[in-house]
Amino acid sequence: MDHGDVLLRFQDVTFSYDHKKPILTEASFSVRENAKLTIVGQNGAGKSTIFKLITGELKPQGGQIHIKKGATIGIAKQVIPAKDLEKTVFEFFETAFTEKKYDLERDIKRVLEIVHFAVKHDKKLKDLSGGQKARLLLAYAIIQEPDILLLDEPTNNLDTQGIDHLTGFLIGYEKTCIVISHDAAFLNCFTHGVLNLDAFTHTVQQYVGDYFDVVAEIEAQIEAEKQQNARMEKSIQDRKDKINFFSHKGGKMRALASKMRGQVEDAEENMVDVRQEDKTIPPFAIKATEYSGAVVKITGVTVMDGHKPVKKKVALTLRRRHRVRITGPNGIGKTTLLESMVNGTEKGVVISLDVKVGYYRQDFSGLPMEKTVYEVLAGEMDPANHQEIYATAARFLLPGDKVQTKVEALSEGQKGLLCFARFMLQKPNLLVLDEPTNHINFRHLPVIADALNEYEGGMIIISHDQEFVNKLHVDEEIDLGAL
């Protein structure tokens, strides 16, 4: 595709939230018209912050952001504003335009098809499920046909057909699109290039090419940097050994040692800073507290049929090492079912007494946002082990400075990793996981899949990420739509 003029340019942009932890340091990149770009980087590196700088929600503390005069920006927000929840679907889409749009019904139908969502236009937003609201927000951004379309994890709440519809739309979208996503296969279908946010140098490197090609190029570059450093480290150590030997000699030998010290200092300064944003969490294990007998017995579940809850019969006994996946279309009540299971309000589901439940909510509402990472992890220990808390947090890329950070200040990806850190200390008998890959960097997913496969307790999971599910050893699947 031919790209036009530069539409967006970051010129030496610097930004930090508290002046101690920089997000961007003199970062520069440009985006041309009709470009399809992906932003990649470690969880918490600042990908969503770049979106906020583009929309003007945040202002740079240094440098400049240039946006072509008259260019419009649309972003798929994460949450519907509370003031809009009483609106109907039609009324909500009306707010996307400053002037009355006479063919709005037709356009609403078109964009809802793109996100694979069928809903009556007079339905109130408050009556939609979490997944349906996410699709609506995506459609709300698309209907505006902005010059710059910003999508933050757009596939999180889409099924396979929904992802296919969205992919087809983006391939044919004749304007600029910038995407943050961990779904590598989705990205490779339409991406022309990658903006790589380096969490170590706080700069942005720009690459051109298909997503898989660029990722391979970045990995090759990192490997080359590591090898270069290994060679330099060997050379430096050899010189240090000689310096140590010559220093104990007299005259010219001592002078030579002094000269070599200067060379070693220069060599150490020239060591390549190997990028750290591609760091993957190391293998980990979620231990299950010993428990004999059935963990969960399910005789019936509640599903949504249209607007009405309907009881369906199910015969399932979940024991240790038994993994069940729950599937079904958006709006049928998958998330609500998991919540009612854990809360004990689903009459057809009985979680055995003394079973310790590890619950991963897709919206992280189970995490106390006002507490620090340390307090969250300490809450799973009695007594709290200071050293183990810091070691566990670091394992999930939450180092020392993040441990004393409040949960609300973490990125969505970091909140997800915190949930798994919490499970390690909690040692639950039952894991209940609602879209556990949402927002997680794709490099971590094979490690998480391995940990779940080795987990000795019972597990109930909802996931639209088929690539991730393919890595799991699932024993049984309950399709709520087929009951």
C-alpha positions in Angstrom: 0.0 0.0 0.0 1.3 3.5 -0.9 1.7 5.6 2.2 1.1 9.4 2.0 2.4 12.3 3.9 3.5 12.1 7.5 0.3 12.3 9.6 1.8 12.0 13.1 5.3 12.7 14.4 6.9 12.3 17.9 10.0 14.5 18.0 12.3 14.0 21.0 9.3 13.4 23.3 10.0 13.0 27.0 7.3 11.9 29.5 7.2 10.5 33.0 4.5 10.2 35.6 6.5 11.2 38.6 9.8 12.5 37.2 11.6 9.5 38.7 10.4 6.7 36.4 10.6 7.8 32.8 8.3 6.3 30.2 9.8 8.1 27.2 13.1 9.8 26.9 13.6 11.9 23.7 11.6 9.3 21.7 11.1 10.0 18.0 9.1 8.3 15.3 6.7 9.2 12.5 3.5 7.7 11.1 2.4 8.2 7.5 -1.1 8.3 6.1 -2.7 4.8 5.4 0.0 3.1 7.6 -1.0 0.0 9.8 1.4 -0.1 12.7 1.7 -2.1 15.9 3.2 -0.9 19.2 5.1 -3.6 21.1 7.0 -3.5 24.4 7.2 -5.1 27.8 4.1 -4.9 30.0 4.2 -1.5 31.8 6.6 0.0 29.3 4.2 2.7 28.3 2.3 1.5 25.2 -1.1 2.9 26.4 0.7 6.1 27.5 1.7 6.7 23.9 -2.0 6.5 22.9 -2.9 9.0 25.6 -0.2 11.4 24.3 -1.6 11.1 20.8 -5.1 11.9 21.9 -3.9 14.8 24.0 -5.1 13.2 27.3 -1.5 13.6 28.4 1.0 16.3 27.5 4.7 15.7 26.8 7.2 17.2 29.3 9.7 17.6 26.6 9.9 17.5 22.8 6.9 17.9 20.5 4.0 15.9 19.0 3.0 17.0 15.5 -0.4 15.9 14.1 -1.4 16.9 10.6 -3.9 19.8 10.7 -7.5 18.7 10.6 -6.6 15.0 11.2 -9.2 13.2 13.4 -8.4 10.6 16.0 -10.6 7.8 17.2 -9.8 5.4 20.1 -11.6 2.3 21.4 -11.8 3.2 25.1 -11.8 0.4 27.7 -14.9 1.4 29.7 -18.2 3.0 28.8 -18.7 6.2 30.8 -21.2 5.8 33.7 -23.2 8.7 32.3 -23.9 6.7 29.1 -25.1 3.5 30.6 -28.7 4.6 30.5 -28.5 5.3 26.8 -29.6 2.9 24.1 -27.2 1.6 21.6 -28.6 4.0 19.0 -28.3 7.0 21.4 -24.7 6.0 22.3 -23.7 6.0 18.6 -25.3 9.4 18.1 -22.8 10.9 20.5 -20.0 9.9 18.1 -20.9 12.8 15.8 -21.2 16.5 16.3 -23.9 16.8 13.6 -27.1 14.7 13.0 -26.3 11.7 10.8 -29.3 10.7 8.7 -28.0 7.2 7.7 -26.9 6.3 11.2 -29.0 3.1 11.4 -27.2 1.7 8.4 -23.8 2.6 9.7 -24.4 1.1 13.1 -25.5 -2.1 11.5 -22.3 -2.1 9.4 -19.8 -1.5 12.2 -21.6 -4.0 14.5 -21.1 -6.6 11.8 -17.4 -5.7 11.7 -17.0 -6.6 15.5 -19.4 -9.6 15.0 -22.1 -8.3 17.4 -25.8 -8.5 16.8 -27.8 -6.3 19.2 -31.1 -4.4 19.0 -30.5 -0.7 18.6 -33.0 0.2 21.4 -31.2 -2.0 24.0 -29.7 0.0 26.9 -26.0 -0.2 27.5 -26.4 -1.1 31.1 -28.0 -4.4 30.1 -25.0 -5.5 28.0 -22.4 -8.0 29.2 -18.7 -7.0 29.7 -17.7 -8.6 26.4 -20.6 -6.9 24.5 -19.7 -3.5 25.9 -16.1 -4.0 24.7 -17.3 -4.8 21.2 -19.6 -1.7 21.3 -16.7 0.5 22.3 -14.7 -0.9 19.4 -17.5 -0.3 17.0 -17.9 3.3 18.4 -14.3 4.1 17.4 -14.7 2.5 13.9 -17.9 4.3 13.0 -16.2 7.6 13.2 -13.8 6.6 10.4 -11.0 8.7 12.0 -7.8 9.6 10.1 -5.9 7.9 13.0 -7.6 4.8 14.6 -6.1 3.7 17.9 -7.0 0.2 19.1 -5.8 -1.1 22.5 -6.1 -4.9 22.7 -9.1 -5.0 20.3 -9.3 -8.8 20.1 -9.6 -9.4 23.8 -13.3 -9.9 23.8 -13.8 -11.2 20.3 -14.4 -14.8 19.3 -12.7 -16.3 16.2 -15.3 -15.0 13.8 -15.2 -11.6 15.4 -11.4 -11.5 15.0 -11.8 -12.5 11.4 -14.3 -9.7 10.7 -12.1 -7.1 12.4 -9.0 -8.3 10.5 -10.8 -8.0 7.2 -11.9 -4.5 8.1 -8.4 -3.3 9.1 -6.9 -4.7 5.9 -9.3 -2.7 3.9 -9.3 0.4 6.1 -7.9 3.2 3.9 -6.7 5.4 6.8 -4.0 5.1 9.5 -4.4 2.5 12.3 -2.1 1.9 15.3 -2.7 -1.2 17.4 -1.6 -2.5 20.7 -2.2 -6.3 20.9 -0.6 -9.5 22.2 -2.3 -11.5 19.4 0.6 -12.2 17.0 -1.3 -14.0 14.3 -3.9 -11.2 14.2 -1.2 -8.5 13.9 0.7 -10.3 11.2 -2.4 -10.2 8.9 -2.4 -6.4 8.4 0.7 -4.8 10.0 3.1 -2.8 7.8 5.5 -2.0 10.6 6.3 -2.0 14.3 7.0 0.7 16.9 9.2 -1.0 19.5 9.0 0.7 22.9 12.2 -0.1 24.8 11.5 -0.2 28.5 15.2 0.1 29.3 16.2 3.2 27.2 12.6 4.6 27.0 13.0 5.2 23.3 11.1 4.0 20.3 12.6 2.1 17.4 10.7 2.0 14.2 10.7 -1.1 11.9 9.1 -1.8 8.5 7.7 -5.1 7.5 5.3 -7.9 8.5 4.9 -8.4 12.2 6.6 -11.9 12.4 9.5 -10.6 10.2 10.0 -7.6 12.5 9.8 -9.7 15.7 12.4 -12.1 14.2 14.6 -9.1 13.3 14.4 -7.7 16.8 15.2 -11.0 18.4 18.2 -11.5 16.0 19.4 -8.0 16.9 19.1 -8.7 20.6 21.0 -12.0 20.2 23.7 -10.3 18.3 24.0 -7.7 21.1 24.3 -10.4 23.7 27.0 -12.2 21.7 28.9 -8.9 21.2 28.7 -8.3 24.9 29.9 -11.8 25.7 33.0 -11.3 23.4 33.7 -8.0 25.0 33.3 -9.3 28.5 35.8 -12.1 27.8 38.3 -9.5 26.3 37.8 -7.2 29.3 38.3 -10.1 31.8 41.5 -11.1 29.9 42.8 -7.6 30.3 41.9 -7.4 33.9 43.9 -10.6 34.6 46.9 -9.1 32.8 46.5 -5.8 34.7 46.5 -7.8 38.0 49.6 -9.6 36.9 51.5 -6.5 35.6 50.5 -4.4 38.7 52.8 -6.5 40.9 55.7 -6.0 38.6 57.9 -2.9 38.6 58.8 -0.2 36.1 57.4 -0.5 32.6 55.1 -3.3 33.5 53.3 -1.2 36.1 53.0 1.7 33.6 51.5 -0.8 31.1 49.0 -1.9 33.7 47.9 1.7 34.2 47.4 2.2 30.5 45.4 -1.0 30.2 43.1 0.2 33.0 42.1 3.1 30.8 41.4 0.7 27.9 39.2 -1.5 30.1 37.2 1.5 31.3 36.6 2.6 27.7 35.6 -1.0 26.7 33.1 -1.2 29.6 31.5 2.1 28.6 31.1 0.7 25.0 29.2 -2.4 26.2 25.9 -2.6 24.3 22.8 -2.0 26.3 20.9 -5.2 25.5 17.2 -4.3 25.3 15.2 -5.6 28.3 11.7 -5.1 27.1 11.7 -8.6 25.5 12.4 -10.2 28.8 10.1 -13.2 29.3 8.9 -14.4 32.8 10.9 -17.5 33.8 9.1 -20.8 34.4 7.0 -20.9 37.5 4.7 -23.3 39.4 1.4 -22.8 41.1 1.2 -25.3 43.9 -2.2 -26.7 45.0 -2.8 -27.2 48.7 -3.6 -30.9 49.2 -7.3 -31.8 48.8 -9.0 -35.1 48.4 -12.4 -35.7 46.8 -14.4 -33.5 44.5 -13.5 -29.8 44.3 -16.6 -28.7 42.5 -20.0 -30.4 41.7 -22.1 -28.8 38.9 -25.7 -30.0 38.3 -27.0 -26.9 36.6 -26.0 -23.5 35.3 -27.8 -20.3 34.4 -27.4 -18.9 30.9 -29.0 -15.9 29.1 -31.5 -16.8 26.4 -32.3 -13.4 24.8 -33.0 -11.2 27.8 -34.1 -14.0 30.2 -32.0 -16.2 32.5 -32.6 -19.9 31.8 -31.5 -22.9 33.9 -29.7 -25.7 32.0 -28.8 -29.1 33.4 -25.1 -30.1 33.6 -23.6 -33.2 35.2 -19.9 -32.5 36.1 -17.7 -33.3 39.0 -14.4 -31.4 39.0 -11.5 -33.1 40.8 -7.7 -32.4 41.1 -5.9 -32.1 37.7 -9.3 -31.8 35.9 -9.5 -28.8 33.5 -12.7 -27.5 32.1 -13.2 -24.8 29.4 -16.5 -22.9 29.2 -17.4 -21.6 25.8 -20.4 -19.8 24.2 -21.3 -16.6 22.4 -20.9 -13.2 23.9 -23.9 -12.3 26.1 -24.8 -15.8 27.1 -23.4 -15.2 30.6 -20.0 -16.8 30.8 -18.4 -14.2 33.1 -21.6 -13.9 35.2 -21.6 -17.7 35.6 -18.0 -17.8 36.9 -18.7 -14.9 39.3 -21.8 -16.6 40.7 -19.9 -19.9 41.1 -17.2 -18.2 43.2 -19.7 -16.1 45.2 -21.8 -19.2 46.0 -25.0 -17.7 44.4 -25.2 -20.2 41.5 -27.6 -22.9 43.0 -26.5 -25.7 40.7 -22.8 -25.3 41.6 -21.3 -26.4 44.9 -17.6 -25.7 45.7 -16.6 -28.1 48.4 -15.9 -26.7 51.9 -12.3 -25.6 52.6 -11.4 -25.3 48.9 -9.2 -22.4 48.3 -10.2 -20.6 45.1 -7.8 -18.6 42.9 -10.0 -16.3 40.8 -8.7 -14.3 37.8 -11.3 -11.7 36.8 -10.9 -10.3 33.3 -11.5 -6.7 34.6 -9.2 -7.2 37.6 -12.0 -6.1 40.0 -10.8 -8.7 42.4 -7.6 -6.8 43.0 -7.7 -4.2 45.7 -6.6 -1.1 43.6 -5.9 1.0 46.7 -3.3 -1.5 48.0 0.4 -1.8 47.0 1.7 -4.9 45.3 3.5 -5.8 48.5 0.2 -5.6 50.5 -1.6 -7.8 47.9 1.0 -10.5 48.0 1.5 -10.3 51.8 -2.2 -10.9 52.1 -1.7 -14.4 50.8 0.9 -15.3 53.5 0.7 -15.9 57.2 3.1 -14.6 58.4 4.3 -12.5 55.5 7.8 -13.4 54.2 9.4 -10.2 53.1 12.1 -11.9 51.0 9.7 -14.3 49.3 7.3 -11.4 48.4 10.0 -9.4 46.7 11.4 -12.6 44.9 7.9 -13.6 43.7 7.1 -10.1 42.4 10.5 -9.9 40.6 9.8 -13.2 38.9 6.7 -11.6 37.3 8.7 -8.5 36.2 7.5 -6.4 39.2 10.9 -5.4 40.6 11.7 -3.5 43.8 10.3 -0.1 42.9 7.0 -1.7 41.6 6.5 -3.7 44.8 5.6 -0.5 46.7 3.4 0.8 43.9 -0.4 0.8 44.3 -2.2 -1.7 42.0 -4.2 1.1 40.4 -0.9 2.6 39.0 0.1 -0.7 37.3 -0.5 -1.3 33.6 -3.2 -3.8 32.7 -0.5 -6.3 31.7 1.2 -5.9 35.1 -2.1 -6.4 36.9 -2.4 -9.7 35.0 1.1 -10.8 36.0 0.3 -9.8 39.6 -2.6 -12.2 39.6 -0.3 -15.1 38.8 2.2 -14.0 41.4 -0.7 -14.0 43.9 -1.6 -17.6 42.9 1.9 -18.7 43.5 1.7 -17.6 47.2 -2.0 -18.5 47.6 -1.6 -22.2 46.5 -5.3 -22.6 45.6 -7.1 -26.0 45.1 -9.2 -24.5 42.4 -8.3 -21.9 39.7 -11.2 -20.0 38.1 -9.8 -18.0 35.1 -11.8 -15.5 33.1 -9.8 -14.5 30.0 -6.4 -14.8 31.7 -4.4 -13.8 28.6 -6.1 -10.4 28.1 -3.4 -7.7 28.2 -0.6 -10.2 28.8 2.5 -9.9 26.6 2.4 -12.8 24.1 6.0 -13.8 25.1 4.7 -14.8 28.5 1.8 -17.0 27.3 3.8 -20.2 26.7 5.3 -20.0 30.2 1.8 -19.4 31.7 0.4 -22.3 29.7 3.1 -24.6 31.0 2.4 -23.6 34.6 -1.3 -24.3 34.2 -0.6 -27.6 32.6 1.6 -28.6 35.6 -1.0 -27.3 38.1 -2.3 -30.1 40.3 -5.6 -28.5 41.3 -8.9 -28.2 39.4 -9.4 -25.5 36.8 -12.3 -23.8 35.1 -11.3 -21.4 32.3 -12.9 -19.0 29.8 -10.6 -18.0 26.9 -11.2 -16.7 23.4 -7.4 -17.0 22.7 -7.4 -20.2 20.7 -3.7 -20.2 20.3 -3.3 -20.2 24.0 -6.0 -22.8 24.6 -4.2 -25.1 22.1 -1.3 -25.1 24.5 -3.4 -26.2 27.4 -4.4 -29.8 28.3 -8.2 -29.3 28.5 -10.1 -32.4 29.7 -13.6 -31.2 29.0 -15.5 -28.3 27.3 -18.9 -27.0 28.2 -20.5 -25.0 25.4 -23.2 -22.9 27.1 -24.8 -22.2 23.7 -25.3 -25.9 23.0 -26.9 -26.9 26.3 
